[in-house]
């Protein structure tokens, strides 16, 4: 018998291509291959090899990146939480992808699958991070590094593989990096390439307790500045692409001879309509400051609205995901100005 020989009583032809090359010992047993026979086929110089405990590569050569990824997921899926169904075989058409319960690729491998250019190619990674439930009884071994979480995020399906969303994958990757420039490159690409918003990244870094590391804090400061610049560019695009009248940009408002009312990203003086970008992000150990900042936002908005100024509050995520919708909100506010009482006179100064 060799690795091309069909396994009885269930032939391999109904399986996906990857399952013809990588299978668990339990799957091989279901195809009539006894444990002793698996051991014989995996002997040194034999046609098969044990890639990870309980996971067999059905050819003698080095595994491909795809085979390593599936092997890691198969290894992590072997022991499931109660009530979670076993990993099924591929469907009878031979094209269905394997399904993996409660596991997903994360860290640098996940970022590479998401299309990051700042991460190494999969072939250069000695280990592949896989995220599993906290109670899963597994250990890191071979090319599989086990990371545990009390609650798993919803994975993205990329080339048939469950992959952690970018913010979570970033946090797991950054946890292992000590090079400040490498961390900065990853965070910058995440925002610049449109993978996610800064707030979601900072939230994951905060939950992973990584914001106490100076090189991570420095990278986050650069990330927030990058995110702010991108959000401002999207705001400019919203105004020009959707035919809104030109506002005055980045201004401070003051009462004549009175106090400073606050800064705004865009302001239409004739209609007394303002737009303010909310680029706040959670920070570890700074919840009181976050509350103070939110209180400042709220106080400024209340003060301006008492003066008859309509404030449209927009987040970078809303600009990224719904530019046309946000333009409609601003346009409605501008049109409604004609039906409102005139606003109080304020002084508009460049910020």
C-alpha positions as CSV (number, residue, x, y, z in Angstrom):
1,X,0.0,0.0,0.0
2,X,1.2,3.6,-0.7
3,X,-0.2,7.0,-0.1
4,X,-2.1,6.9,-3.4
5,X,-3.9,3.7,-2.6
6,X,-7.7,4.2,-1.8
7,X,-8.5,3.5,1.8
8,X,-11.3,1.0,2.4
9,X,-14.1,0.9,3.2
10,X,-14.6,4.6,2.3
11,X,-12.6,5.8,-0.7
12,X,-10.9,9.2,-0.8
13,X,-12.3,10.4,-4.1
14,X,-15.2,12.2,-2.4
15,X,-12.8,14.3,-0.3
16,X,-11.5,17.7,-1.0
17,X,-8.0,17.9,-2.5
18,X,-6.5,19.1,0.8
19,X,-8.0,16.1,2.6
20,X,-6.3,13.8,0.2
21,X,-3.0,15.2,1.4
22,X,-3.7,15.9,5.1
23,X,-5.9,13.9,7.4
24,X,-6.3,13.2,11.1
25,X,-5.7,9.7,12.5
26,X,-9.4,9.6,13.4
27,X,-10.3,10.3,9.8
28,X,-7.9,7.7,8.5
29,X,-9.4,5.2,10.9
30,X,-12.9,6.0,9.6
31,X,-11.5,5.0,6.1
32,X,-10.3,1.7,7.4
33,X,-6.7,2.5,8.2
34,X,-5.7,0.9,11.6
35,X,-3.3,2.8,14.0
36,X,-0.6,0.2,13.4
37,X,-0.8,0.8,9.6
38,X,-0.6,4.5,10.1
39,X,2.5,4.0,12.2
40,X,4.0,1.8,9.5
41,X,3.3,4.3,6.7
42,X,4.8,7.1,8.8
43,X,8.1,5.3,9.5
44,X,11.3,7.2,8.6
45,X,11.6,7.1,4.8
46,X,7.9,6.0,4.5
47,X,5.3,7.5,2.2
48,X,3.5,9.4,4.9
49,X,4.7,11.6,7.8
50,X,3.2,12.7,11.1
51,X,3.0,16.5,10.8
52,X,1.5,17.1,14.2
53,X,0.2,14.8,16.9
54,X,-2.8,13.0,15.3
55,X,-2.4,14.7,12.0
56,X,-0.8,12.9,9.0
57,X,0.6,14.3,5.8
58,X,-0.1,11.8,3.1
59,X,3.1,12.3,1.1
60,X,6.8,12.2,2.0
61,X,7.9,15.7,0.8
62,X,7.8,19.0,2.7
63,X,4.3,20.3,3.5
64,X,3.0,23.3,1.5
65,X,1.8,26.4,3.3
66,X,-1.8,25.3,2.7
67,X,-1.1,21.9,4.1
68,X,0.5,23.4,7.3
69,X,-2.5,25.8,7.8
70,X,-5.0,22.9,7.5
71,X,-2.8,20.7,9.7
72,X,-2.7,23.3,12.4
73,X,-6.5,23.7,12.3
74,X,-7.0,19.9,12.3
75,X,-4.7,19.5,15.3
76,X,-6.6,22.3,17.2
77,X,-10.0,20.9,16.2
78,X,-9.3,17.4,17.5
79,X,-10.6,18.0,21.0
80,X,-13.9,19.9,20.9
81,X,-15.9,21.6,23.5
82,X,-19.1,19.7,24.6
83,X,-21.9,20.0,22.1
84,X,-19.7,21.1,19.2
85,X,-20.0,18.8,16.2
86,X,-16.9,17.0,14.9
87,X,-15.1,18.4,11.9
88,X,-16.9,16.9,8.9
89,X,-15.4,15.6,5.7
90,X,-15.8,17.6,2.5
91,X,-19.0,17.2,0.7
92,X,-19.6,14.6,-1.9
93,X,-18.9,16.9,-4.9
94,X,-15.2,16.9,-3.9
95,X,-15.1,20.7,-3.8
96,X,-16.4,21.6,-0.4
97,X,-13.8,23.0,2.1
98,X,-13.2,21.3,5.4
99,X,-15.1,22.9,8.4
100,X,-13.3,23.6,11.6
101,X,-15.2,24.1,14.9
102,X,-14.2,26.8,17.4
103,X,-10.7,27.4,16.0
104,X,-9.2,30.0,13.7
105,X,-5.8,31.1,12.4
106,X,-4.5,34.3,14.1
107,X,-1.3,36.3,14.5
108,X,1.1,36.9,11.6
109,X,-0.2,34.1,9.5
110,X,-3.7,35.5,9.7
111,X,-2.5,39.0,8.7
112,X,-0.7,37.5,5.7
113,X,-3.9,35.8,4.7
114,X,-5.7,39.1,5.0
115,X,-3.2,40.5,2.5
116,X,-0.8,42.4,4.6
117,X,2.5,43.3,2.9
118,X,4.4,44.0,6.2
119,X,4.1,40.4,7.3
120,X,6.4,37.5,6.3
121,X,5.2,35.0,3.7
122,X,3.6,31.9,5.2
123,X,6.7,29.8,4.1
124,X,8.9,32.0,6.3
125,X,6.8,31.4,9.5
126,X,8.2,28.7,11.8
127,X,5.0,28.5,13.7
128,X,1.3,29.3,12.9
129,X,-0.8,30.8,15.7
130,X,-4.3,29.2,16.2
131,X,-6.9,30.7,18.5
132,X,-9.0,28.2,20.5
133,X,-11.4,28.4,23.5
134,X,-9.7,28.9,26.8
135,X,-10.8,25.5,28.2
136,X,-9.4,23.5,25.2
137,X,-6.8,21.0,26.5
138,X,-4.1,21.5,23.9
139,X,-0.4,22.4,24.0
140,X,1.7,24.1,21.4
141,X,3.8,21.7,19.4
142,X,5.7,21.6,16.1
143,X,4.4,24.4,13.8
144,X,1.2,24.9,15.9
145,X,1.2,27.6,18.6
146,X,-2.0,27.5,20.7
147,X,-3.5,30.8,21.9
148,X,-6.5,30.7,24.2
149,X,-9.4,33.2,24.6
150,X,-12.4,33.2,26.9
151,X,-14.6,34.3,23.9
152,X,-13.7,33.8,20.3
153,X,-14.4,36.5,17.7
154,X,-16.4,35.7,14.6
155,X,-13.8,34.5,12.0
156,X,-13.5,35.6,8.4
157,X,-13.4,32.8,5.8
158,X,-10.3,33.3,3.6
159,X,-9.6,30.6,1.0
160,X,-11.8,28.2,2.9
161,X,-9.9,28.8,6.2
162,X,-11.3,30.4,9.4
163,X,-9.2,33.5,10.1
164,X,-9.3,35.9,13.0
165,X,-10.5,39.4,12.1
166,X,-7.7,41.9,11.6
167,X,-7.9,43.7,15.0
168,X,-7.7,40.4,16.9
169,X,-4.9,39.0,14.7
170,X,-3.0,42.3,15.2
171,X,-3.2,42.0,18.9
172,X,-2.0,38.4,18.9
173,X,0.9,39.3,16.5
174,X,1.9,42.4,18.5
175,X,2.0,40.4,21.7
176,X,5.0,38.5,20.3
177,X,6.9,41.4,18.8
178,X,9.5,43.6,20.5
179,X,10.6,45.5,17.4
180,X,8.9,48.9,17.6
181,X,9.3,49.6,13.9
182,X,7.6,46.2,13.0
183,X,4.7,47.0,15.3
184,X,4.3,50.5,13.8
185,X,4.4,49.0,10.3
186,X,1.6,46.5,11.1
187,X,-0.6,49.0,12.8
188,X,-0.1,51.6,10.1
189,X,-0.9,49.2,7.3
190,X,-4.0,48.0,9.1
191,X,-5.5,51.5,8.9
192,X,-3.9,52.8,5.7
193,X,-5.0,49.8,3.7
194,X,-8.5,50.0,5.0
195,X,-8.5,46.8,6.9
196,X,-10.0,48.3,10.1
197,X,-10.4,51.5,12.1
198,X,-7.9,52.6,14.8
199,X,-10.4,52.4,17.6
200,X,-11.0,48.6,17.0
201,X,-7.3,48.0,17.0
202,X,-6.7,49.9,20.2
203,X,-9.6,48.2,21.8
204,X,-8.1,44.7,21.1
205,X,-4.6,45.9,22.3
206,X,-6.3,47.2,25.4
207,X,-8.1,44.0,26.1
208,X,-4.8,42.1,25.6
209,X,-3.1,44.4,28.2
210,X,-0.5,45.5,25.6
211,X,-0.8,49.2,26.1
212,X,1.6,49.1,29.1
213,X,4.4,48.4,26.6
214,X,6.2,51.6,25.6
215,X,6.9,50.5,22.0
216,X,3.2,49.6,21.6
217,X,2.1,52.9,23.0
218,X,4.4,54.8,20.6
219,X,3.0,52.8,17.7
220,X,-0.6,53.5,18.8
221,X,0.1,57.2,18.8
222,X,1.3,57.0,15.2
223,X,-1.8,54.8,14.4
224,X,-4.2,57.4,15.8
225,X,-2.5,60.2,13.9
226,X,-2.7,58.1,10.7
227,X,-6.3,57.3,11.4
228,X,-7.2,60.9,12.0
229,X,-5.6,62.0,8.7
230,X,-7.4,59.3,6.8
231,X,-10.7,60.3,8.3
232,X,-10.2,63.9,7.4
233,X,-9.4,62.9,3.8
234,X,-12.7,60.9,3.7
235,X,-14.6,63.9,5.1
236,X,-13.1,66.1,2.3
237,X,-14.1,63.5,-0.2
238,X,-17.6,63.3,1.2
239,X,-18.1,67.0,0.7
240,X,-16.7,67.2,-2.8
241,X,-18.0,63.9,-4.2
242,X,-21.5,64.4,-3.0
243,X,-22.0,68.0,-4.0
244,X,-22.2,69.6,-0.6
245,X,-21.4,73.3,-0.3
246,X,-17.9,74.0,0.8
247,X,-17.5,74.6,4.6
248,X,-14.7,76.3,6.4
249,X,-12.3,73.6,7.5
250,X,-10.7,73.0,10.9
251,X,-11.9,76.1,12.8
252,X,-12.4,77.3,16.4
253,X,-15.6,79.0,17.5
254,X,-15.8,81.7,20.1
255,X,-18.5,84.0,21.4
256,X,-17.7,87.7,20.7
257,X,-15.5,88.8,23.5
258,X,-16.4,85.6,25.3
259,X,-15.1,82.1,25.9
260,X,-13.7,79.5,23.5
261,X,-16.5,77.2,22.3
262,X,-14.4,74.4,20.8
263,X,-12.8,73.2,17.6
264,X,-14.7,71.7,14.7
265,X,-13.6,69.8,11.6
266,X,-16.0,71.5,9.2
267,X,-18.5,74.4,9.7
268,X,-21.1,76.0,7.4
269,X,-21.5,79.5,8.9
270,X,-24.6,80.5,6.9
271,X,-26.5,77.3,8.0
272,X,-24.9,77.1,11.4
273,X,-24.1,73.4,10.8
274,X,-20.9,71.8,12.2
275,X,-19.3,68.4,11.7
276,X,-17.0,66.9,14.3
277,X,-15.0,63.7,13.9
278,X,-14.9,61.4,16.8
279,X,-11.5,59.7,16.7
280,X,-11.3,58.7,20.4
281,X,-10.0,55.2,21.2
282,X,-10.0,53.3,24.5
283,X,-6.7,53.3,26.5
284,X,-5.7,50.9,29.2
285,X,-5.6,52.6,32.6
286,X,-7.1,55.8,31.3
287,X,-10.8,55.2,31.6
288,X,-11.2,58.4,33.7
289,X,-9.6,60.4,31.0
290,X,-11.8,58.7,28.4
291,X,-14.8,59.7,30.4
292,X,-13.5,63.3,30.7
293,X,-12.9,63.4,26.9
294,X,-16.4,62.1,26.2
295,X,-17.8,64.7,28.7
296,X,-16.0,67.4,26.9
297,X,-17.5,66.2,23.6
298,X,-21.0,66.2,25.1
299,X,-20.6,69.6,26.8
300,X,-19.3,71.2,23.6
301,X,-22.2,69.8,21.6
302,X,-24.8,70.9,24.2
303,X,-23.3,74.4,24.3
304,X,-23.3,74.8,20.5
305,X,-26.8,73.5,20.1
306,X,-28.1,75.9,22.8
307,X,-26.7,78.6,20.5
308,X,-28.6,77.2,17.6
309,X,-25.7,75.4,15.9
310,X,-26.4,71.9,14.7
311,X,-23.6,69.4,15.4
312,X,-23.2,66.3,13.2
313,X,-21.1,63.8,15.1
314,X,-19.3,61.3,12.7
315,X,-16.9,58.4,13.4
316,X,-14.2,57.3,11.0
317,X,-16.0,54.0,10.7
318,X,-19.2,55.7,9.5
319,X,-17.1,57.6,6.9
320,X,-15.4,54.4,5.7
321,X,-18.5,52.2,5.5
322,X,-21.3,54.7,4.6
323,X,-19.9,57.9,3.0
324,X,-23.1,58.5,1.0
325,X,-25.3,58.0,4.0
326,X,-23.2,60.5,6.1
327,X,-23.4,63.0,3.2
328,X,-27.2,62.6,3.3
329,X,-27.2,63.3,7.1
330,X,-25.2,66.5,6.6
331,X,-27.3,67.6,3.6
332,X,-30.5,67.2,5.6
333,X,-29.0,69.3,8.4
334,X,-28.1,72.0,5.9
335,X,-31.5,72.0,4.3
336,X,-33.3,72.1,7.7
337,X,-31.4,75.3,8.6
338,X,-34.0,77.4,6.7
339,X,-36.7,76.2,9.1
340,X,-34.8,77.0,12.3
341,X,-34.5,80.2,14.2
342,X,-31.2,82.0,13.4
343,X,-28.2,80.9,15.4
344,X,-26.3,83.2,17.8
345,X,-23.5,85.1,16.3
346,X,-20.1,83.4,16.8
347,X,-16.5,84.2,15.8
348,X,-14.9,81.7,13.5
349,X,-11.1,81.4,13.7
350,X,-8.7,79.1,11.9
351,X,-7.5,76.2,14.1
